[in-house]
Amino acid sequence: MKRVRVLVANQPRLMRELIMTTIADQPDIELVGEVGNQDDVTEAVEQVRPDVLILAMDDREKHRVQCGFLLGRYPEMRILALAPEQNRALFYWAIVDIRCKPLESSEAGILNAVRQRPAVVGLASV
């Protein structure tokens, strides 16, 4: 059984410890690290490549940008953002959906494809 690899980051120390204690009791979840400093989150994700990143949601707009950046680099990762003082949590993930459609094999077909922005509707999934 593959264990879910979790990195706990950027929480107040007490919150990190509570989360890590909860995770430690789960046989299918592995704690792969903890990060206390916001500035070290990206580097830690790069090093341990967690399946799930759990972090504090202090500034929602700043947080959304950071989650977008991380999911752009690691689309297979999921992010759980917690704001315990507000009794809120958000779950972020990315969906990579590759599409294609038949293309005319000609100079005109190639140039048309280069110039257009394909619409999502009506395209077949690969």
C-alpha positions as CSV (number, residue, x, y, z in Angstrom):
1,M,0.0,0.0,0.0
2,K,1.4,3.4,-1.0
3,R,1.3,5.9,1.8
4,V,0.2,9.5,1.3
5,R,3.3,11.7,1.8
6,V,2.4,14.9,3.8
7,L,4.5,18.0,4.4
8,V,3.2,20.3,7.2
9,A,4.2,23.9,6.7
10,N,3.8,27.4,7.9
11,Q,1.5,26.8,10.8
12,P,1.9,28.1,14.3
13,R,4.1,25.6,16.1
14,L,1.2,24.2,18.3
15,M,-1.0,23.7,15.2
16,R,1.9,22.0,13.4
17,E,2.3,19.6,16.3
18,L,-1.4,18.8,16.5
19,I,-1.5,18.0,12.8
20,M,1.6,15.9,13.0
21,T,0.3,14.0,16.0
22,T,-2.9,13.3,14.1
23,I,-1.0,12.1,11.0
24,A,1.4,10.0,13.0
25,D,-1.4,7.7,14.0
26,Q,-2.5,7.0,10.4
27,P,-1.0,3.9,8.8
28,D,-1.6,5.1,5.3
29,I,-0.1,8.6,5.8
30,E,3.6,9.4,6.1
31,L,4.8,12.7,7.5
32,V,7.8,13.7,5.3
33,G,8.7,17.0,7.0
34,E,7.7,20.2,8.6
35,V,8.4,23.8,7.7
36,G,8.0,26.7,10.2
37,N,8.9,29.5,7.9
38,Q,6.8,30.7,5.0
39,D,9.9,31.5,3.0
40,D,11.0,27.9,3.1
41,V,7.8,26.2,1.8
42,T,8.7,26.2,-1.9
43,E,12.2,24.7,-1.2
44,A,10.8,22.1,1.1
45,V,8.2,21.0,-1.5
46,E,11.0,20.8,-4.1
47,Q,13.1,18.6,-1.8
48,V,10.5,16.2,-0.4
49,R,7.8,16.2,-3.2
50,P,4.8,15.6,-0.9
51,D,1.5,14.3,-2.1
52,V,-0.2,16.8,0.2
53,L,1.0,20.1,1.6
54,I,-0.8,21.4,4.7
55,L,-0.3,25.0,5.5
56,A,-1.8,28.0,7.3
57,M,-4.1,30.3,5.5
58,D,-3.2,33.7,6.8
59,D,-3.7,36.0,3.9
60,R,-6.2,34.5,1.5
61,E,-5.1,36.5,-1.6
62,K,-1.4,35.9,-1.0
63,H,-2.2,32.3,-0.3
64,R,-4.1,31.8,-3.5
65,V,-1.0,33.1,-5.5
66,Q,1.3,30.8,-3.6
67,C,-0.9,27.8,-4.1
68,G,-1.2,28.6,-7.8
69,F,2.5,28.8,-8.1
70,L,3.1,25.5,-6.3
71,L,0.4,23.7,-8.2
72,G,1.8,25.0,-11.5
73,R,5.1,23.4,-10.7
74,Y,3.7,20.3,-9.0
75,P,0.2,19.6,-10.4
76,E,0.0,16.2,-8.9
77,M,0.3,17.7,-5.3
78,R,-2.7,18.7,-3.3
79,I,-2.8,21.6,-0.8
80,L,-4.9,21.8,2.4
81,A,-5.0,25.4,3.7
82,L,-6.2,25.7,7.3
83,A,-7.4,28.8,9.2
84,P,-8.3,27.4,12.6
85,E,-8.9,30.8,14.1
86,Q,-11.6,31.3,11.5
87,N,-12.8,27.7,11.6
88,R,-12.1,27.5,7.8
89,A,-10.2,25.2,5.5
90,L,-9.6,25.1,1.7
91,F,-8.5,22.2,-0.4
92,Y,-6.6,23.1,-3.6
93,W,-5.7,20.8,-6.5
94,A,-4.9,21.1,-10.2
95,I,-6.5,19.3,-13.1
96,V,-4.3,18.9,-16.1
97,D,-6.6,18.2,-19.1
98,I,-4.8,17.8,-22.4
99,R,-7.0,18.1,-25.5
100,C,-6.5,17.6,-29.2
101,K,-8.3,17.8,-32.5
102,P,-7.5,16.7,-36.0
103,L,-5.3,19.2,-38.0
104,E,-5.1,19.6,-41.7
105,S,-1.6,18.5,-42.8
106,S,-0.8,21.5,-44.9
107,E,0.9,24.9,-44.6
108,A,-2.5,26.5,-44.1
109,G,-3.5,24.0,-41.5
110,I,-0.2,24.5,-39.5
111,L,-0.5,28.3,-39.7
112,N,-4.1,28.3,-38.7
113,A,-3.3,26.1,-35.6
114,V,-0.4,28.5,-34.6
115,R,-2.7,31.5,-34.8
116,Q,-5.8,30.2,-33.0
117,R,-6.6,29.6,-29.4
118,P,-8.5,26.4,-29.3
119,A,-11.8,26.4,-27.6
120,V,-12.4,23.8,-24.9
121,V,-15.9,22.9,-26.2
122,G,-15.9,20.2,-28.9
123,L,-12.3,19.0,-28.5
124,A,-11.6,15.3,-27.8
125,S,-9.6,14.4,-24.8
126,V,-6.3,12.6,-25.4
